[in-house]
Structure formats: C-alpha cells, structure tokens
Amino acid sequence: MTPTTVGVLGMAAMLLLMFARMPIGLAMALVGAIGIAVLNSPAAALNSLGSFPYSHAAVQAFAVIPLFVLMGNFAAVSGMGRDLYAAAYAWMGHRRGGLASATILACAGFAALSGSSVASAVTMGRVCLPEMRRYSYDPRLATGVIAAGGTLGILIPPSTVMVVYALLTEQSIGRLLLAGFLPGLLLTTLFVLTVMFLCTLRPNLGPPGPALSLAERMRALWGAGPFIVVVAATIGGIYAGVFTVNEAAAVGALLTMVHALWRRTLGLTQLTDALLQTVRTTAMVFLILIGAHIFSPFLAMSRIPSDLAGLLVDYKLGAMTVLAILLVAYVVMGMFLEGFAMMVLTVPIVLPIISALGIDPIWFGIFMVIVLEMGLISPPVGINVFVVKGIAEDVPMGRIFAGIMPFWFAMLACVLLLTAFPEIVMVVPNTMMGR
Amino acid sequence: MFDRVLRLLALGGGVVLLGLMGLVAFDVVMRYVLRIPFLGAYEMTELAMALIVFLGLPYCAATGGHVAVDVFGPVLDRPGFKWLNVLLPLAGSALTAAMAWESVKYALDSRARGEATNMLKIDLVPFQLVAATSMALFAAVLLVQAWKALRR
C-alpha cells in the first residue's frame, strides 16, 4: 500500500469511529498509532503511545488553558455577568431592541472573561433571557441574540479554542489571542447593528424598556468596575508585555476569585464545582491535544497534506478561491461536527495549504474561529442552540434557528470584511509590546 | 465507589490548580516588586500541569466530558447497534491500557536515565507514574462503559 492509500484509509476510519461516538481524542490516538505502525514501525507507534501523554501535558506554556478556564468559571459564579448586563442595560435598554443589544454587549464582556462559547451562552442566557421575557421580547430575537452573543466567547480573548489552535500550529498564544480582539469588537458591532436593523423593520420584536437617570446609569457602570480591572489586567497585561500569557491567566483567575469571595458568592460548594468543572474541561482539551499529536505525524507521513498543498499551488487556484472553498467546506462541516473536532481534524491538512498560499496562520486562525462559531449556531447540531433551548424550554427549536439566521449572516459579513481587510486582525498583534 | 474515587482525584487536581494559580501570581509579585525571579516556578508549573491533566482525565471520561460527535445518536441507540456500543469502548479500553503500559515503560526508562528537573532536581518518575495510573483508570472507566452497554 502506498502512504497515500494508508492515509485515506486512516481518515475514513477516523470519520467512522467519530460518527460512532468514540471520543475524538481516543479515535485520533487509535488511528494515528495504527497508521504510524503501518507507515513507520510498531515500535515507533508504541513509543508515541507511552511518551506523548506525559510529554504533551507536562508543558509550562500549557498552564494558560486550565488557568483561563478557571477564570471563566469563577467569573460565572461571581455575578460579574449580571453586573455587566446591568451596565449595558442602563445605557442601551431604553432604545428599541435595547435589551437585545445589551445582551450582545454583556455577552461580549463576558467573553473577555471566559474562553468558552457554551459557558458564555449559559451564563448570560440565565441573566438576560428572563429580562427580555419580562419586556415581552419576541422569543426568536431573545433566543437568537443569546446563541449568537455566546459565540463571541471563543473569538474575544481569552479563548480555549484559539489556545489549542496556537498549540497545534506552533503560533504564539499571546499574538493569536490579541488578534481576536478587534474582530471580536467588529462582530459585536455587527450583531448590535443586526438587532437595531431587525427592530426598526419590526418594532414589536423588541420594545424599548424604561429610561434610567444619569445617576442610575453611572452607578450601573461603576458596578462593572471589577470587570474592567480584570480585563485590563489580563488582555491589557498581555498587550503591554507586562505579563506572559500564563501570568495574565493566573492573575485573572486570582482577581475573579477574590471578587467572588468579596461578593460572597463563592462558598465551598461553588469552589468545588468550579474546580471540578475546570479540571474536567482541561482533561477534555488535553485528551484531544494528545490524540492530535499522535494523529498528525501519521497524516504527515502519508504525505496527503503536502501533496494536496502542492496540487493547489500547481493549479494556481489563488488564495481567495481556496479560502472560498474552505469557507463553504467549514460551513457545511459545521452543521454536523463540533467545533473542536473540526479544528483538530482539519488543521493538519489545511495548514500546509495555507502556508503554501502565503496566508498568515494567525489571520487564518481568526477566520477559522469565526467560521467555527457559525457552525455553533447552525442546524441541525449547533451546540449553542441546544444550550439556549435548555434555558428557554418552551421555545421550539425551529423558532430559535429562525431567530439566529440574521446573526449568522452578520458573521458571514464579518468573515468577508476580515478577508477584504486583513489588517483588522493583524494590527493589534503587530503593535504588541514585549514578545 | 469507583466514581467517588475518580471525583476525589479530580478534586485533587483542582487543588493543585489553585496552588498553580497562587504560584504563578506569587512569581509575578516576586519579579515586579522584589525583583527576585523565582527560579523553580517554570518546572513546578510543568509538574503541576501533569498532575492537573492526569488527575482529571478518568473523571472526565466517567462523567462523559470527552468530546464526541453525537449526530447519529438516535440511530446508534437502537438495539441493532448494541454490538457497536460495546465494541468501541472495548477498543478504547485496549488503547488506553496500552498507553498505560507504555507509559510505565517510559517512566522506567526515565528512572534508568535518572531524569529530574533542572533547578530543583525533582524526580520525574512519580509524575510519569501518575500519568500511567491515569491511563489505566481511563481504561477501567471504558471497560465499565462497555459492560453497561452490554447490560442495556
């Protein structure tokens, strides 16, 4: 058998195992080990199985993952989400669709504390949905903004998905996280514009709430102070080169913990839950990382990625055509696959192509994350949609998806804007101080 | 009982994580305020990472936390696919058992070479054995899942 045949068989086996519900990390390790045994030697395969788990976990740079996850879990307990919503509501609530816009802004804020879309949607959904209900917002708009707003969690730094992308592609974690900052603001703006547009079109979708006095507004803004401190310390600290990524994550986690203790929302039960949840998420990420590190050498040995890249270069398809093909492919895959799975499976194949075309891997990381976000909210298996459904049980799935569609197009617009103006992604990491 | 042990282990990982958070924050203070770099922090972070990941791995498996694709869930839950739902965890169990065994060999090699961290000279072997034990517990969790699928 040629290496290519083995590679194709391996990928087919991988897909079969995955669709048969084998955990993705295990499926990658299994197929990767068998593939290495065939293409190299059984001894090499066994050696990877024994050394990779430890050597790909005991890494100093990876500490950022559990520390940022911990920060997000503490932030969910501390009530910062509620404060953020109160502040956004005070300034936006009296406008048409104002509660929906406030929800987007609060989601964007929470995304700066948490690196997970699901966590953002759960936390902010519990806070915002009852409020929008109270002002009889259309359930389509109310559920749509939460599902869409939640996806900002993986674009605005910190982001677990982006850290994993950085690790898989050997890019700087700090640069990649900062690269998500402006696109995150852009997408937030596009979401708010979408809300305004929808509510101008159909005013009964989101009636305005009562206006607050300036004093009340300032008080609500003051309440969001701790949030500003944490974000300044973490994202600001990385940008200014004051903190390494690990340090920013540790300081951020410590500050959110202190805030939660000060607000008396962190008892022993909540602490235990936060720790267990964090360790569980960390283990989940690392099983995938370990599996990916066994699977991708196998793919490289099969020479499929490099052959494919060579083929695309020979056909002179051009970067834009390839990006368009990838966009369509990811959107279609996103309907069936979970974001993490899609990323770890495709990165070893797509990265050589991207590099051959001269596209910056950091820019592509942001492109990919937004496209993954589109998958998070597209039918039939958008995870964020299930999360929202869990909070708004009485709203049928069909209506939630209908509510999401306008935001899905806003994301598409964002991807196109970033393709037309790549500087939006690159300007922050390029002006970053320190390393 | 088994599940309680796994939960306790994961909680142990959580306590290590809290310690890691404190350690890194302490390192920052030492560097900026006292201008004394804390030299052992780097390798302590590495070892802490191994503990956090491997103490949590079996708990994550037992609580269904590992990412899997559930598109065909309704089809696969039909009785006709019972064999597949038994076979796949068995295959996973064989794989993780092999990883546990190979990890033990890796730890023994490392002991033969006398591997330790650079600054503090901490022996790596216990941490590598934690990784091996974790993979073995993961294999056990998958065996239990295969058994449950068979009984259903």
HADDOCK unambig.tbl for C-alpha pairs under 7 A between the chains (distance, minus, plus):
assign (segid A and resid 18 and name CA) (segid B and resid 68 and name CA) 6.79 0.50 0.50
assign (segid A and resid 18 and name CA) (segid B and resid 69 and name CA) 6.13 0.50 0.50
assign (segid A and resid 19 and name CA) (segid B and resid 69 and name CA) 5.84 0.50 0.50
assign (segid A and resid 19 and name CA) (segid B and resid 72 and name CA) 6.74 0.50 0.50
assign (segid A and resid 21 and name CA) (segid B and resid 68 and name CA) 5.37 0.50 0.50
assign (segid A and resid 21 and name CA) (segid B and resid 69 and name CA) 5.42 0.50 0.50
assign (segid A and resid 21 and name CA) (segid B and resid 70 and name CA) 6.08 0.50 0.50
assign (segid A and resid 22 and name CA) (segid B and resid 68 and name CA) 6.01 0.50 0.50
assign (segid A and resid 22 and name CA) (segid B and resid 88 and name CA) 6.57 0.50 0.50
assign (segid A and resid 23 and name CA) (segid B and resid 66 and name CA) 5.78 0.50 0.50
assign (segid A and resid 23 and name CA) (segid B and resid 67 and name CA) 5.51 0.50 0.50
assign (segid A and resid 23 and name CA) (segid B and resid 68 and name CA) 4.40 0.50 0.50
assign (segid A and resid 24 and name CA) (segid B and resid 67 and name CA) 6.06 0.50 0.50
assign (segid A and resid 24 and name CA) (segid B and resid 68 and name CA) 5.59 0.50 0.50
assign (segid A and resid 26 and name CA) (segid B and resid 92 and name CA) 6.58 0.50 0.50
assign (segid A and resid 30 and name CA) (segid B and resid 95 and name CA) 6.62 0.50 0.50
assign (segid A and resid 46 and name CA) (segid B and resid 102 and name CA) 6.65 0.50 0.50
assign (segid A and resid 47 and name CA) (segid B and resid 102 and name CA) 6.98 0.50 0.50
assign (segid A and resid 49 and name CA) (segid B and resid 99 and name CA) 5.07 0.50 0.50
assign (segid A and resid 49 and name CA) (segid B and resid 102 and name CA) 6.45 0.50 0.50
assign (segid A and resid 50 and name CA) (segid B and resid 99 and name CA) 5.32 0.50 0.50
assign (segid A and resid 50 and name CA) (segid B and resid 102 and name CA) 4.09 0.50 0.50
assign (segid A and resid 50 and name CA) (segid B and resid 103 and name CA) 4.07 0.50 0.50
assign (segid A and resid 50 and name CA) (segid B and resid 106 and name CA) 5.93 0.50 0.50
assign (segid A and resid 51 and name CA) (segid B and resid 103 and name CA) 6.21 0.50 0.50
assign (segid A and resid 51 and name CA) (segid B and resid 106 and name CA) 6.10 0.50 0.50
assign (segid A and resid 54 and name CA) (segid B and resid 50 and name CA) 6.69 0.50 0.50
assign (segid A and resid 54 and name CA) (segid B and resid 128 and name CA) 6.34 0.50 0.50
assign (segid A and resid 54 and name CA) (segid B and resid 131 and name CA) 6.21 0.50 0.50
assign (segid A and resid 57 and name CA) (segid B and resid 49 and name CA) 6.20 0.50 0.50
assign (segid A and resid 57 and name CA) (segid B and resid 50 and name CA) 5.38 0.50 0.50
assign (segid A and resid 57 and name CA) (segid B and resid 53 and name CA) 6.68 0.50 0.50
assign (segid A and resid 58 and name CA) (segid B and resid 46 and name CA) 4.54 0.50 0.50
assign (segid A and resid 58 and name CA) (segid B and resid 47 and name CA) 5.77 0.50 0.50
assign (segid A and resid 58 and name CA) (segid B and resid 49 and name CA) 5.20 0.50 0.50
assign (segid A and resid 58 and name CA) (segid B and resid 50 and name CA) 4.58 0.50 0.50
assign (segid A and resid 59 and name CA) (segid B and resid 46 and name CA) 4.90 0.50 0.50
assign (segid A and resid 59 and name CA) (segid B and resid 49 and name CA) 6.78 0.50 0.50
assign (segid A and resid 60 and name CA) (segid B and resid 42 and name CA) 6.29 0.50 0.50
assign (segid A and resid 60 and name CA) (segid B and resid 45 and name CA) 5.46 0.50 0.50
assign (segid A and resid 60 and name CA) (segid B and resid 46 and name CA) 4.65 0.50 0.50
assign (segid A and resid 63 and name CA) (segid B and resid 49 and name CA) 6.34 0.50 0.50
assign (segid A and resid 67 and name CA) (segid B and resid 21 and name CA) 6.86 0.50 0.50
assign (segid A and resid 247 and name CA) (segid B and resid 24 and name CA) 6.02 0.50 0.50
assign (segid A and resid 247 and name CA) (segid B and resid 25 and name CA) 6.55 0.50 0.50
assign (segid A and resid 247 and name CA) (segid B and resid 28 and name CA) 6.96 0.50 0.50
assign (segid A and resid 250 and name CA) (segid B and resid 21 and name CA) 4.91 0.50 0.50
assign (segid A and resid 250 and name CA) (segid B and resid 24 and name CA) 6.14 0.50 0.50
assign (segid A and resid 250 and name CA) (segid B and resid 25 and name CA) 5.91 0.50 0.50
assign (segid A and resid 251 and name CA) (segid B and resid 25 and name CA) 5.70 0.50 0.50
assign (segid A and resid 254 and name CA) (segid B and resid 21 and name CA) 6.92 0.50 0.50
assign (segid A and resid 275 and name CA) (segid B and resid 11 and name CA) 6.72 0.50 0.50
assign (segid A and resid 275 and name CA) (segid B and resid 14 and name CA) 4.83 0.50 0.50
assign (segid A and resid 276 and name CA) (segid B and resid 10 and name CA) 6.28 0.50 0.50
assign (segid A and resid 276 and name CA) (segid B and resid 11 and name CA) 5.84 0.50 0.50
assign (segid A and resid 276 and name CA) (segid B and resid 14 and name CA) 6.29 0.50 0.50
assign (segid A and resid 279 and name CA) (segid B and resid 10 and name CA) 6.49 0.50 0.50
assign (segid A and resid 279 and name CA) (segid B and resid 13 and name CA) 6.59 0.50 0.50
assign (segid A and resid 279 and name CA) (segid B and resid 14 and name CA) 5.98 0.50 0.50
assign (segid A and resid 279 and name CA) (segid B and resid 52 and name CA) 6.55 0.50 0.50
assign (segid A and resid 279 and name CA) (segid B and resid 56 and name CA) 5.45 0.50 0.50
assign (segid A and resid 280 and name CA) (segid B and resid 56 and name CA) 5.74 0.50 0.50
assign (segid A and resid 280 and name CA) (segid B and resid 59 and name CA) 6.97 0.50 0.50
assign (segid A and resid 280 and name CA) (segid B and resid 60 and name CA) 4.95 0.50 0.50
assign (segid A and resid 280 and name CA) (segid B and resid 65 and name CA) 6.69 0.50 0.50
assign (segid A and resid 282 and name CA) (segid B and resid 53 and name CA) 6.36 0.50 0.50
assign (segid A and resid 283 and name CA) (segid B and resid 53 and name CA) 5.08 0.50 0.50
assign (segid A and resid 283 and name CA) (segid B and resid 56 and name CA) 5.54 0.50 0.50
assign (segid A and resid 283 and name CA) (segid B and resid 57 and name CA) 4.89 0.50 0.50
assign (segid A and resid 283 and name CA) (segid B and resid 60 and name CA) 6.42 0.50 0.50
assign (segid A and resid 284 and name CA) (segid B and resid 60 and name CA) 6.69 0.50 0.50
assign (segid A and resid 284 and name CA) (segid B and resid 65 and name CA) 6.36 0.50 0.50
assign (segid A and resid 284 and name CA) (segid B and resid 66 and name CA) 5.00 0.50 0.50
assign (segid A and resid 284 and name CA) (segid B and resid 67 and name CA) 6.82 0.50 0.50
assign (segid A and resid 286 and name CA) (segid B and resid 53 and name CA) 6.92 0.50 0.50
assign (segid A and resid 336 and name CA) (segid B and resid 71 and name CA) 6.50 0.50 0.50
assign (segid A and resid 337 and name CA) (segid B and resid 69 and name CA) 6.54 0.50 0.50
assign (segid A and resid 338 and name CA) (segid B and resid 69 and name CA) 6.71 0.50 0.50
